[in-house]
Amino acid sequence: DEQGGGQWGDFTGLESKEIRRVFIRKVYSILMIQLSITFGLIALFHFTPSIREY
């Protein structure tokens, strides 16, 4: 509705607890993957002598 006074309609997608739970799980999964890769690279650069000397 173009003249709805800024209302976005009756979207109820994130109101469902199941959908919200799945969304939060995906977000935390992506975050944990990114942190794991970051810490893995830090460990590689810290504990590999030839890379550390560079």
Secondary structure, DSSP 8 states (H G I E B T S, - for coil): -TTSTT------GGGSHHHHHHHHHHHHHHHHHHHHHHHHHHHHHHH-HHHHH-
